[in-house]
Amino acid sequence: MILAIETSCDDTCAAVVDDDGTIRSNVISSQGIHDAYGGVVPELAARAHVERCDLVIEQALRDAGAALEDVDRIAVTQGPGLVGALLVGLQAAKALALARDVPLVPVDHLDGHVLAATLRPLAVEPPFVALVASGGHTFLSRVDGPDAIVRLGGTLDDAAGEAIDKGARLLGLPYPGGPALERLAAGGDPAAFAFPTGAKVRGLDCSFSGLKTALLYAVRDLGEEETARRRADLAASYQRAVVEALAVRVERALERTGLRRVAIGGGVAANGALRARLEALDADVAIPDRSLCTDNAAMIAAVARFRPALDPDAAIALEAYASGQRAA
């Protein structure tokens, strides 16, 4: 049984997962203290993790009907992420592992998103193409095994989630922008504005800078009154452009690799329009529950099933890293 801890950004997470990938609990405590600032404030995030980490771990064990004595491995996110936030989870995991004499397994956060679909009930088996789209990262990988993850392409500038948040801000929507934009887009016409998707540019890399600029110009040219009247159309068209940019590159990745299986992860994978667009592909598409798309600890346990544990000296010396991710 694996106890996993994830504190890479602003969600304090803990999960208990069996070795076969069965999720016994998956607790996500969203901080909600950053909304007033329009983005995550690292110092506030770290402090909130300190306050919540022990409580979330206790809740995960309770929900799983387990105790620390039942845990035979502890997994923790080592990076990438906000270093101050990562250190809270890292120190909690070290303390538990050393106090209980339980092996510690460090995990790359992005590997977690890549392998989230390998958890039950989906239990996707390699090989497959993985799309990870979140607020901080967007990339495609070929997954031939838990330790055979090869990057195929990714964003050249903003991540998809970052582009969505910035687009939402241009339309006067609150943070976090993804859910707000999706709700507004539901009442709009996705064909009202022809925003760029980069679909004509060959390759598996993508860019969202031109899309953001196109929305900025559209809002400027429409003027305040007309923009207010057509906000839903703007939101729907902007969302469609992000979705198409991702879907087209997934299709290309399938063509290039010859694979017919796709798994998605990352916060943007919770978007209903993206999920519907990918489900329509001529492929076997594995879409995890939304709780496994946003940051969570169960996905960290998914990776830990296949990674070696550290010896006690290496566990004590383990440090967090902000970037330099393994999967991407």
C-alpha positions as CSV (number, residue, x, y, z in Angstrom):
1,M,0.0,0.0,0.0
2,I,1.4,3.4,-1.0
3,L,0.8,6.7,0.8
4,A,1.4,9.5,-1.6
5,I,1.8,13.3,-0.9
6,E,1.6,16.1,-3.5
7,T,2.2,19.8,-2.7
8,S,3.7,21.1,-5.9
9,C,1.4,24.2,-6.2
10,D,-1.7,25.3,-4.4
11,D,-3.5,22.0,-3.7
12,T,-2.6,20.0,-0.6
13,C,-3.1,16.4,-1.6
14,A,-2.7,12.9,-0.1
15,A,-3.8,9.5,-1.4
16,V,-3.7,5.8,-0.5
17,V,-3.3,3.5,-3.5
18,D,-2.8,-0.3,-3.6
19,D,0.1,-1.8,-5.6
20,D,-2.3,-2.9,-8.4
21,G,-3.4,0.8,-9.0
22,T,-6.7,0.7,-7.0
23,I,-7.4,4.1,-5.4
24,R,-8.4,3.7,-1.8
25,S,-8.5,7.4,-1.1
26,N,-7.6,10.6,-2.9
27,V,-7.9,13.8,-0.9
28,I,-7.5,17.2,-2.5
29,S,-7.6,20.3,-0.4
30,S,-7.8,23.4,-2.7
31,Q,-6.5,26.5,-0.9
32,G,-8.8,29.1,-2.5
33,I,-6.8,31.9,-0.9
34,H,-5.2,33.0,-4.2
35,D,-8.4,34.1,-6.1
36,A,-8.1,37.7,-4.9
37,Y,-4.6,37.9,-6.4
38,G,-5.4,36.6,-9.8
39,G,-2.8,33.8,-9.5
40,V,-1.0,31.6,-7.0
41,V,1.2,33.5,-4.5
42,P,4.0,31.1,-3.6
43,E,4.6,32.2,0.0
44,L,0.9,31.9,0.8
45,A,0.7,28.5,-0.8
46,A,3.6,27.2,1.2
47,R,2.1,28.5,4.5
48,A,-1.3,26.9,3.7
49,H,0.5,23.6,3.0
50,V,2.1,23.7,6.4
51,E,-1.3,24.2,8.0
52,R,-3.1,21.5,6.0
53,C,-0.6,18.8,5.2
54,D,-0.9,16.6,8.4
55,L,-4.7,17.0,8.3
56,V,-4.9,15.9,4.7
57,I,-2.7,12.9,5.3
58,E,-4.8,11.8,8.2
59,Q,-8.0,12.2,6.1
60,A,-6.5,10.1,3.3
61,L,-5.7,7.3,5.7
62,R,-9.1,7.5,7.3
63,D,-10.9,7.4,4.0
64,A,-8.9,4.4,3.0
65,G,-9.7,2.6,6.2
66,A,-6.0,2.3,6.8
67,A,-3.3,3.3,9.4
68,L,0.3,4.3,9.0
69,E,1.2,0.7,10.1
70,D,-0.4,-0.6,6.9
71,V,1.7,1.6,4.6
72,D,4.7,-0.1,3.0
73,R,5.9,2.8,0.8
74,I,5.6,6.6,0.8
75,A,5.7,8.6,-2.4
76,V,6.1,12.3,-2.7
77,T,6.4,14.9,-5.4
78,Q,10.0,16.1,-5.8
79,G,9.3,18.6,-8.6
80,P,8.7,20.5,-10.7
81,G,6.7,23.2,-8.9
82,L,7.0,26.0,-6.4
83,V,10.0,25.1,-4.2
84,G,8.5,26.4,-1.0
85,A,5.4,24.4,-1.5
86,L,7.3,21.2,-2.6
87,L,9.4,21.4,0.5
88,V,6.4,21.1,2.8
89,G,5.3,17.8,1.3
90,L,8.9,16.6,1.0
91,Q,9.7,17.2,4.7
92,A,6.4,15.5,5.7
93,A,7.2,12.5,3.6
94,K,10.8,12.3,4.9
95,A,9.6,12.5,8.5
96,L,7.0,9.7,8.1
97,A,9.4,7.5,6.1
98,L,12.2,7.7,8.6
99,A,10.0,7.5,11.7
100,R,8.2,4.4,10.4
101,D,11.2,2.9,8.6
102,V,9.3,2.9,5.4
103,P,10.9,3.3,1.9
104,L,10.6,6.7,0.3
105,V,10.0,7.1,-3.5
106,P,10.5,10.5,-5.1
107,V,8.2,11.2,-8.1
108,D,8.3,13.8,-10.9
109,H,4.9,15.7,-11.0
110,L,4.7,15.4,-14.8
111,D,5.3,11.7,-14.8
112,G,2.2,11.6,-12.5
113,H,0.0,13.3,-15.1
114,V,1.4,11.0,-17.8
115,L,0.6,7.8,-15.9
116,A,-2.6,8.9,-14.1
117,A,-4.7,6.8,-16.6
118,T,-2.8,3.7,-15.6
119,L,-4.7,3.7,-12.3
120,R,-7.9,1.7,-12.0
121,P,-10.5,1.6,-13.3
122,L,-9.0,2.8,-16.6
123,A,-5.8,0.8,-16.1
124,V,-4.4,1.9,-19.5
125,E,-1.4,-0.1,-20.5
126,P,1.5,1.1,-22.7
127,P,2.2,1.8,-25.4
128,F,0.1,5.0,-25.8
129,V,0.4,8.7,-26.6
130,A,0.0,11.0,-23.6
131,L,-1.3,14.5,-23.7
132,V,-0.6,16.6,-20.6
133,A,-2.2,20.0,-20.6
134,S,-2.1,22.1,-17.4
135,G,-1.5,25.6,-16.2
136,G,2.2,25.2,-16.2
137,H,2.9,22.5,-18.8
138,T,1.7,21.3,-22.1
139,F,3.4,18.4,-24.0
140,L,2.9,15.2,-25.9
141,S,4.8,12.0,-25.0
142,R,5.1,8.5,-26.3
143,V,4.8,6.1,-23.4
144,D,6.2,2.6,-24.1
145,G,6.4,1.8,-20.4
146,P,6.5,3.4,-17.0
147,D,10.2,4.1,-17.5
148,A,10.1,4.7,-21.2
149,I,8.5,8.1,-21.6
150,V,9.7,10.1,-24.6
151,R,8.7,13.7,-25.4
152,L,7.2,14.2,-28.8
153,G,6.4,17.9,-28.7
154,G,5.1,20.7,-26.5
155,T,4.3,24.3,-26.1
156,L,6.9,26.9,-27.3
157,D,5.6,29.6,-24.9
158,D,2.6,29.5,-22.6
159,A,1.0,26.3,-21.4
160,A,-2.6,25.7,-22.5
161,G,-3.9,26.4,-19.0
162,E,-2.0,29.6,-18.7
163,A,-3.4,30.8,-22.1
164,I,-6.9,30.0,-20.9
165,D,-6.3,31.9,-17.6
166,K,-5.0,34.9,-19.6
167,G,-7.9,34.8,-22.0
168,A,-10.3,34.7,-19.2
169,R,-8.7,37.7,-17.6
170,L,-9.1,39.6,-20.9
171,L,-12.8,38.9,-20.8
172,G,-13.1,40.1,-17.2
173,L,-13.5,36.6,-15.7
174,P,-12.3,35.7,-12.2
175,Y,-9.4,33.4,-11.3
176,P,-9.1,30.5,-11.8
177,G,-10.0,31.2,-15.4
178,G,-10.6,27.7,-16.8
179,P,-13.9,26.8,-15.1
180,A,-15.2,30.4,-15.6
181,L,-14.3,30.5,-19.3
182,E,-15.9,27.1,-19.8
183,R,-19.1,28.2,-18.2
184,L,-19.3,31.4,-20.2
185,A,-18.4,29.5,-23.4
186,A,-21.3,27.1,-23.0
187,G,-23.7,30.0,-24.0
188,G,-21.6,31.2,-27.0
189,D,-21.0,30.3,-30.6
190,P,-17.5,28.7,-31.1
191,A,-17.5,29.7,-34.7
192,A,-18.2,33.4,-34.1
193,F,-14.6,34.4,-34.2
194,A,-11.8,32.7,-36.3
195,F,-9.0,32.6,-33.7
196,P,-5.8,30.9,-34.8
197,T,-5.0,27.3,-33.8
198,G,-1.7,26.9,-35.6
199,A,-3.2,23.9,-37.3
200,K,-1.5,24.8,-40.6
201,V,2.0,24.7,-39.0
202,R,3.3,21.2,-39.3
203,G,4.9,19.5,-36.3
204,L,3.9,18.6,-32.8
205,D,4.9,21.7,-31.0
206,C,2.3,24.5,-30.4
207,S,2.2,28.1,-29.5
208,F,-0.5,30.1,-27.8
209,S,1.0,33.6,-28.0
210,G,-0.7,34.4,-31.3
211,L,-4.0,33.3,-29.9
212,K,-3.8,35.5,-26.9
213,T,-2.9,38.5,-29.1
214,A,-5.8,37.7,-31.4
215,L,-8.2,37.8,-28.5
216,L,-6.6,41.1,-27.2
217,Y,-7.1,42.7,-30.6
218,A,-10.7,41.4,-30.9
219,V,-11.6,42.9,-27.6
220,R,-9.9,46.2,-28.5
221,D,-11.6,46.4,-31.9
222,L,-15.1,45.5,-30.6
223,G,-15.0,48.1,-27.8
224,E,-16.2,47.8,-24.3
225,E,-19.9,47.7,-25.0
226,E,-19.8,45.2,-27.9
227,T,-17.3,43.0,-26.0
228,A,-19.7,42.8,-23.1
229,R,-22.5,41.8,-25.4
230,R,-20.5,39.2,-27.2
231,R,-18.4,37.8,-24.3
232,A,-19.9,34.3,-24.6
233,D,-19.1,34.1,-28.3
234,L,-15.5,35.3,-27.6
235,A,-15.1,32.8,-24.8
236,A,-16.5,29.9,-26.9
237,S,-14.3,30.8,-29.9
238,Y,-11.2,31.2,-27.8
239,Q,-11.8,27.9,-26.0
240,R,-12.4,26.2,-29.4
241,A,-9.0,27.5,-30.6
242,V,-7.2,26.0,-27.6
243,V,-9.0,22.7,-27.9
244,E,-8.3,22.5,-31.7
245,A,-4.6,23.3,-31.2
246,L,-4.3,20.4,-28.8
247,A,-6.5,17.9,-30.7
248,V,-4.8,18.4,-34.0
249,R,-1.4,17.7,-32.5
250,V,-2.8,14.6,-30.8
251,E,-4.0,13.4,-34.2
252,R,-0.6,14.0,-35.7
253,A,1.2,12.2,-32.8
254,L,-1.0,9.2,-33.5
255,E,-0.2,9.3,-37.2
256,R,3.6,9.6,-36.5
257,T,3.8,6.9,-33.9
258,G,1.3,4.5,-35.5
259,L,-0.3,4.1,-32.0
260,R,-4.1,4.1,-31.6
261,R,-4.3,4.7,-27.8
262,V,-4.3,8.1,-26.1
263,A,-4.4,9.1,-22.4
264,I,-4.8,12.6,-21.2
265,G,-3.9,14.4,-18.0
266,G,-3.4,17.8,-16.4
267,G,-5.9,20.4,-15.3
268,V,-7.0,21.4,-18.8
269,A,-8.0,17.7,-19.4
270,A,-10.9,18.4,-17.1
271,N,-12.3,20.8,-19.7
272,G,-15.6,19.4,-21.2
273,A,-15.0,20.7,-24.7
274,L,-11.5,19.1,-24.9
275,R,-12.8,15.8,-23.5
276,A,-15.6,15.7,-26.1
277,R,-13.2,16.6,-29.0
278,L,-10.7,13.9,-28.1
279,E,-13.4,11.3,-27.5
280,A,-14.4,11.8,-31.2
281,L,-11.0,10.8,-32.4
282,D,-10.6,7.5,-34.3
283,A,-8.6,6.0,-31.4
284,D,-8.9,4.4,-28.0
285,V,-9.0,7.5,-25.8
286,A,-8.6,7.1,-22.0
287,I,-9.9,10.1,-20.1
288,P,-9.4,9.9,-16.4
289,D,-12.0,11.2,-13.9
290,R,-11.6,15.0,-13.4
291,S,-10.2,14.4,-9.9
292,L,-7.2,12.6,-11.6
293,C,-6.6,15.4,-14.1
294,T,-6.1,18.3,-11.7
295,D,-3.2,18.0,-9.2
296,N,-3.7,15.0,-7.0
297,A,-1.6,12.5,-5.0
298,A,-3.1,9.3,-6.5
299,M,-1.2,10.1,-9.8
300,I,2.0,10.3,-7.7
301,A,1.3,6.9,-6.3
302,A,0.7,5.6,-9.8
303,V,4.3,6.5,-10.7
304,A,5.7,5.2,-7.4
305,R,4.5,1.7,-8.2
306,F,7.2,1.5,-10.9
307,R,10.1,3.5,-9.3
308,P,12.8,2.3,-6.9
309,A,12.8,3.5,-3.3
310,L,15.7,5.5,-1.9
311,D,18.1,4.2,0.8
312,P,17.8,6.1,4.1
313,D,20.8,8.3,3.4
314,A,19.5,9.3,0.0
315,A,16.1,9.9,1.5
316,I,17.5,12.4,4.0
317,A,19.4,14.2,1.3
318,L,16.5,14.5,-1.1
319,E,15.8,18.0,-2.3
320,A,13.0,19.6,-4.3
321,Y,13.5,21.1,-7.8
322,A,11.5,23.8,-9.5
323,S,12.1,22.6,-13.1
324,G,14.1,20.1,-15.0
325,Q,11.2,17.7,-15.3
326,R,11.7,14.0,-16.2
327,A,8.8,13.3,-18.6
328,A,8.9,16.5,-20.6
